[in-house]
Amino acid sequence: MKTVDLVITGEGRLDMQSLYGKVPVGIAARAKKKGLPVIAIVGSQEISLEEASKKGIDLVLEFVNESTSLQEAIAKTPELARLTGQNAMEAYSRLWPEQYAPSGNPIKVN
């Protein structure tokens, strides 16, 4: 994590169990030691942002944010990934403008 400005982690379902030992919370703890912002991209969210932030996760974005079947979500994965990535970068640029694109070059999401 020496050369990063933002940490993005993921979880299928962010729930109470996630707060006690799952990978995103471990990654967030390491990122916070370096003063880095953390965004979690999840399939679904069962805890509040307040609960997540207590464990070092600054923002939670749901990969699927509408009522959809598993089959539809799988079929839409490339588009959902692109949109969620764009949302993450937009949030990063707005929430942490002092860290966004420190090279002066805007970050592109294709």
C-alpha positions, 0 to 999 in steps of 0.5 A: 500500500505504499503507492496507492491513494485509495483502497477498494475492497469487496464482499459478497454481502457486508453484514455483522459477520463481516465486521468480525474478521472478514477480509474487507475489515482487515484490509480497511484496518491496514489502509487506515494505518496508512491514512488511506480512504477505503471504499467497499463494493458489495453485492448487498449491504446489511449493516449501516455505513456508521457500523462499517465506518467504525471498522475503517470502511469510509463508503459502501457501494452496492454492486446491484442497487435495484431489484434484480434476479441472480441471473439478471445480475450475472448477465449484467456483470460487465455493465454493473462493474463499469457503473460501480467503478465509475461511482467509486471514482466519482465519490473518491474525487468528491469526498477526497479531492485533495487525494484525487489524481495527485499526478494532475491526470484525471483517472479514467474508468473504461 
